[in-house]
Amino acid sequence: MAPRLGLVGLTFVSLGSIIGSGWLLGALTAARVAGPASLVAWALAGVLILGLALVHAELGASYPVAGGSARYTHLALGPLSGFVAGWLAWIQAVALAPIEAEAALSYLNNVWPGLISPQGTLTGKGLALGAAALGVCTVVNVLGVQRLADTNSVAVIWKFLVPVLTVITLMAVAFHPGNFHAGGGFAPFGAHGVFAALPAGVVFALQGFEQAVQMGAEARDPGRDVPRAVILATVLGTAVYLLLAIAFLGALSPAGIAGGWSHPVGNGDYGPYATIATGLGLGWLAVLLYIDAVVSPGGTALIYVGTSARLAYSMGQTGYLPRALRRLDRRGTPVVSILLAYAIGLVMFLPFPSWQQLVTLISSATFLTYAFAPVALMVLRKVDPDRPRPFRLPLAPLLARVAFTTSNLIVYWAGWENDQKLAVAIFAGLVCFTGYRATQPPGRWPPLEWRSALWIVPWLGGLTIISWLGQFGSGRGVIPFWVDLGVIVVFSLAVFELAIRVTPPAARSRALLETELA
């Protein structure tokens, strides 16, 4: 794939992923869980995600490969570990495009009823429109990366300006300072509510910074532009979301939250900002928001069809899945992988839970994927110390461990109900991987490096058990609150030490690096 993207294009790819359906719906879901203290959750998420973004910035600048986040683990720890990371990354990427389309249709159902059933799933009309929307995203991606960048640039400018205009308008027209301690005080659900809000829409809204990394192979100057794009998109996205949350809380009707935060804008309403705008007599803003309900999720869906295709291409390139996935057309576009993303996206439209129920699951898969990056960073620094690193993460040994722990905390806060589903998804992926590798002749692909993947078993197994015994998402509640957070921190640090000590021999790692980066 030829390098064609500059700093602006890469920044827009990441920022366009960050500003999607999360801005339309995230403030409402977070407020229901944490009340006004959801502001703490947004600020905390920004800090935590910036740490992960900095880890990806060094990796993206030093190893500009297609499907970056999946390939780093492969380069550092070998094929088996790399497959688990790549599978998780692909699951969340391929699911996000249909989720964004469903979010748009659910929002528009307030204007054109009949798109969403009372159970929250798509009707026949909604399925047809969702399939057509996903088809448009597929066609744009098939036409090539430059057309994707050009189309996305226009969408991101719109997606950035509409939230900013919404913040300015709501703060100017209706801002009630008393709302920030109404309905039970600033933190009616305590620290538990703040932590629970993170996977309930907050971190989902802010994820996506790594999209510039995924397209590192298509960057004109990855060493300079990839880290800048990742950091710039993360900072801008966090600022926009925090301001939106402040404007949302301040513009709510005081009467609607006097009794609590269960339904701050109305029972069952799926368009919070548009509802507030209509109630304030701002019909023009409501119309703009309904238009944006198509543009923002649509732009994010456009990016994730491309991202999931590049991750599938990467798994074909490294021998995880059939070689057909790495087939390119004359423009250098992975057409087979893009068409696979479309097919799986259509399956995702079948009666699955609504946006609010799915974001926690997708967030968990995403942060498990992110957790591989700090491990890969420290391993690659050890086995490949002489590689030029245009961006070096300061205090890397400390910040890498913090980033790994952060990812585990967010997965834990997602709760037992979600984490057990993730365990099933990972098992299904390993079955596919084992089945494919069993059909391949000996010697076609590098050794699996079982020893380097052994740390994954106590990591994912232990995290699942702690989640089952913990305080979130229907956990058993055996481990007391606050003690559970300490358990996750100690557990994460122990697993991290194990991971960086079971790496392949340095000579074998360098040989793999030379082969994969040639």
Residue pairs with C-beta under 8 A, 6 or more apart in sequence:
1 66
1 145
1 217
1 218
1 328
1 332
1 333
1 334
2 218
2 332
3 217
3 218
3 219
3 220
3 222
4 145
4 146
4 149
4 218
4 220
5 13
5 145
5 149
5 215
5 218
5 219
5 220
5 225
6 219
6 220
6 221
6 225
7 224
7 225
7 228
7 229
8 153
9 149
9 152
9 153
10 212
10 215
10 219
10 225
10 226
10 229
11 212
11 228
11 229
11 232
11 233
12 149
12 152
12 153
12 156
13 149
13 152
13 211
13 212
13 215
13 229
13 303
14 208
14 209
14 210
14 211
14 212
14 229
14 230
14 233
14 234
15 156
15 159
15 160
15 232
15 233
15 236
15 237
16 152
16 155
16 156
16 159
16 208
16 211
16 299
16 300
16 302
16 303
17 207
17 208
17 209
17 211
17 300
17 303
17 304
17 307
18 205
18 206
18 207
18 208
18 209
18 233
18 234
18 236
18 237
19 156
19 159
19 160
19 163
19 237
19 240
19 296
19 299
19 300
20 100
20 103
20 159
20 205
20 208
20 296
20 297
20 299
20 300
20 301
21 99
21 100
21 103
21 104
21 107
21 296
21 297
21 300
21 355
22 201
22 204
22 205
22 206
22 241
22 359
23 163
23 205
23 240
23 241
23 244
23 296
24 103
24 107
24 271
24 272
24 273
24 289
24 292
24 293
24 296
24 297
25 103
25 107
25 201
25 270
25 272
25 355
25 356
26 201
26 202
26 204
26 205
26 241
26 245
27 38
27 241
27 244
27 245
27 248
27 249
27 272
27 273
28 201
28 248
28 264
28 265
28 272
29 197
29 200
29 201
29 356
29 359
30 38
30 41
30 42
30 197
30 200
30 201
30 202
30 245
31 38
31 245
31 248
31 249
31 261
31 264
32 200
32 261
32 262
32 263
32 264
33 189
33 193
33 196
33 197
33 200
34 40
34 41
34 187
34 189
34 193
34 194
34 196
34 197
35 183
35 184
35 185
35 186
35 187
35 188
35 189
35 193
35 261
36 179
36 180
36 181
36 182
36 186
36 187
36 249
37 186
37 187
37 188
37 189
37 193
37 194
37 197
38 194
38 197
38 202
38 245
38 249
39 242
39 245
39 246
39 249
40 187
40 194
41 194
41 195
41 197
41 198
41 202
42 202
42 238
42 241
42 242
42 245
43 242
44 194
44 198
45 198
45 202
45 203
45 206
45 238
46 206
46 234
46 238
46 241
46 242
48 203
48 406
48 410
49 203
49 206
49 207
49 209
49 234
49 238
50 231
50 234
50 235
50 238
51 399
51 402
51 403
51 406
52 209
52 370
52 373
52 374
52 403
52 406
52 407
53 209
53 210
53 230
53 231
53 234
54 231
54 393
54 399
54 403
55 373
55 374
55 377
55 393
55 399
55 400
55 403
56 68
56 69
56 209
56 210
56 213
56 230
56 370
56 373
57 213
57 226
57 227
57 230
57 231
57 391
57 393
58 227
58 377
58 389
58 391
58 392
58 393
58 396
59 68
59 72
59 213
59 373
59 376
59 377
59 380
60 68
60 210
60 212
60 213
60 216
60 222
60 226
60 227
60 230
61 222
61 223
61 224
61 226
61 227
61 389
61 390
61 391
62 223
62 380
62 387
62 388
62 389
62 390
62 391
63 71
63 72
63 75
63 216
63 380
63 517
64 216
64 217
64 219
64 222
64 223
64 226
65 71
65 75
65 216
65 217
65 314
65 516
65 517
66 214
66 215
66 216
66 217
66 218
66 310
66 313
66 314
66 317
67 86
67 89
67 214
67 310
67 311
67 313
67 314
67 315
67 317
68 210
68 213
68 214
68 216
69 85
69 89
69 210
69 213
69 214
69 369
69 370
69 372
69 373
70 82
70 85
70 86
70 89
70 90
70 311
70 314
70 315
70 369
71 82
71 86
71 314
71 318
71 516
72 85
72 372
72 373
72 376
72 377
72 380
73 81
73 82
73 84
73 85
73 86
73 372
73 373
73 375
73 376
74 81
74 82
74 83
74 85
74 86
74 318
74 516
75 82
75 376
75 380
75 509
75 512
75 513
75 516
75 517
76 375
76 376
76 379
76 380
76 383
76 503
76 509
77 375
77 376
77 379
77 449
77 452
77 453
77 499
77 503
77 504
78 446
78 447
78 448
78 449
78 452
78 453
78 504
78 512
79 318
79 319
79 320
79 445
79 446
79 447
79 448
79 449
80 448
80 449
80 450
80 452
80 453
81 372
81 449
81 452
81 453
81 456
82 318
82 320
83 315
83 320
83 429
83 430
83 433
84 372
84 426
84 429
84 430
84 453
84 456
85 369
85 372
86 311
86 314
86 315
86 318
86 320
87 315
87 320
87 426
87 429
87 430
87 433
88 365
88 366
88 368
88 369
88 425
88 426
88 429
89 311
89 369
90 308
90 311
90 312
90 315
91 365
91 425
91 429
92 362
92 365
92 366
92 369
93 304
93 307
93 308
93 311
93 341
94 304
94 308
94 341
94 344
94 345
94 348
95 348
95 358
95 362
95 365
96 300
96 301
96 304
96 308
96 362
97 134
97 137
97 300
97 301
97 302
97 304
97 305
97 308
97 341
97 345
98 130
98 134
98 301
98 345
98 346
98 348
98 349
99 348
99 355
99 358
99 359
99 362
100 297
100 298
100 300
100 301
100 304
101 130
101 133
101 134
101 297
101 298
101 301
101 349
102 122
102 126
102 130
102 349
102 354
102 355
103 293
103 297
103 355
104 133
104 293
104 294
104 296
104 297
104 298
105 115
105 116
105 122
105 126
105 129
105 130
106 115
106 116
106 120
106 270
106 354
106 355
107 270
107 271
107 274
107 290
107 293
108 115
108 290
108 293
108 294
109 115
109 116
109 126
109 270
110 269
110 270
110 271
110 274
110 275
110 290
111 290
114 123
114 125
114 126
115 122
115 123
115 125
115 126
115 129
116 122
116 123
116 126
116 354
117 123
119 351
120 353
120 354
120 357
121 351
121 352
121 353
121 354
122 130
122 349
122 351
127 349
130 349
131 346
131 349
133 298
133 301
134 301
134 305
134 342
134 345
134 346
134 349
135 342
137 298
137 301
137 302
137 305
138 305
138 338
138 339
138 341
138 342
140 147
140 148
140 151
140 302
141 148
141 302
141 305
141 306
141 309
141 333
141 338
142 329
142 333
142 335
142 338
142 339
143 331
143 333
144 331
144 332
144 333
145 215
145 218
145 306
145 332
145 333
148 302
148 303
148 306
151 302
152 299
152 302
152 303
155 295
155 298
155 299
155 302
156 299
158 292
158 295
158 299
159 292
159 295
159 296
159 299
160 236
160 240
162 288
162 289
162 292
162 295
162 296
163 240
163 243
163 244
164 240
164 243
165 285
165 288
166 244
166 247
166 273
166 277
166 285
166 289
167 240
167 243
167 244
167 246
167 247
169 277
169 282
169 285
170 247
170 248
170 250
170 251
170 273
170 276
170 277
170 280
171 246
171 247
171 250
171 251
173 251
173 280
173 282
174 250
174 251
174 276
174 280
175 247
175 250
175 251
176 250
176 251
176 252
176 254
177 250
178 254
179 249
179 250
179 252
179 254
179 257
180 186
180 249
180 250
182 254
182 257
182 258
183 257
183 258
183 259
183 260
183 261
184 260
184 261
187 193
187 194
188 260
188 261
189 196
191 481
192 471
192 472
192 481
195 409
195 413
195 472
196 413
196 415
196 472
198 410
198 413
199 359
199 360
199 363
199 364
199 410
199 411
199 413
199 414
199 415
199 418
200 356
200 359
200 360
201 356
201 359
202 241
203 363
203 366
203 367
203 410
204 359
204 360
204 362
204 363
204 366
205 241
206 234
206 237
206 238
206 241
207 363
207 366
207 367
208 233
208 237
208 300
208 303
209 230
209 233
209 234
209 237
210 230
210 370
211 303
211 307
212 219
212 225
212 226
212 229
212 230
212 233
213 226
213 230
214 307
214 310
214 311
215 306
215 310
216 222
216 226
219 225
219 226
223 388
223 390
223 391
224 390
227 390
227 391
248 272
248 273
248 276
251 276
251 280
252 264
252 265
252 276
253 279
256 263
256 264
256 265
256 266
257 264
263 269
264 272
265 272
265 275
265 276
266 275
269 275
271 289
271 290
271 293
273 289
274 285
274 286
274 289
274 290
274 293
277 283
277 285
277 286
277 289
278 286
305 338
305 341
305 342
305 345
306 338
308 337
308 341
308 344
309 334
309 337
309 338
309 340
309 341
310 334
310 337
311 337
312 321
312 325
312 334
312 337
312 340
312 341
313 325
313 326
313 334
313 337
315 321
315 325
316 322
316 323
316 324
316 325
316 326
316 327
316 337
317 325
317 326
318 445
318 516
319 437
319 440
319 444
319 445
319 446
320 433
320 436
321 432
321 433
321 436
322 436
324 336
325 334
325 336
325 337
325 340
326 334
326 337
327 334
327 335
327 336
328 334
328 335
329 335
352 358
360 414
360 415
360 418
360 473
361 414
361 418
361 421
361 422
363 410
363 414
364 410
364 411
364 414
364 418
364 419
364 422
365 422
365 425
367 406
367 407
367 408
367 410
367 411
368 407
368 411
368 422
368 460
370 403
370 407
371 403
371 404
371 407
371 408
371 411
373 403
374 399
374 400
374 401
374 403
374 404
374 407
374 496
375 400
375 404
375 496
375 499
375 500
377 393
377 396
377 400
378 396
378 397
378 400
378 500
379 499
379 500
379 503
379 509
380 387
381 396
382 500
382 503
382 506
383 503
383 504
383 506
383 509
383 510
383 513
384 509
384 510
384 513
393 399
393 400
400 496
401 492
401 493
401 496
404 492
404 495
404 496
405 488
405 489
405 492
405 493
405 496
408 463
408 488
408 491
408 492
409 485
409 488
409 489
409 492
411 419
411 422
411 463
411 467
412 419
412 463
412 466
412 467
412 470
412 472
412 484
412 488
413 472
414 467
414 472
414 473
415 467
415 470
415 472
415 473
415 474
415 475
416 467
416 468
416 470
416 472
416 473
416 474
416 475
416 476
417 473
417 474
418 473
419 463
419 464
419 467
419 468
419 473
420 464
420 467
420 468
423 460
423 464
426 460
437 445
437 448
446 512
446 515
449 504
449 508
451 502
451 504
452 502
452 503
452 504
454 502
455 495
455 498
455 499
455 502
458 495
458 498
459 495
459 499
462 491
462 495
463 491
466 479
466 484
466 487
466 488
466 491
467 473
467 475
468 475
468 476
469 475
469 476
469 477
469 478
469 479
470 476
470 477
470 478
470 479
470 484
471 477
471 479
471 480
471 481
471 484
479 487
503 509
504 512
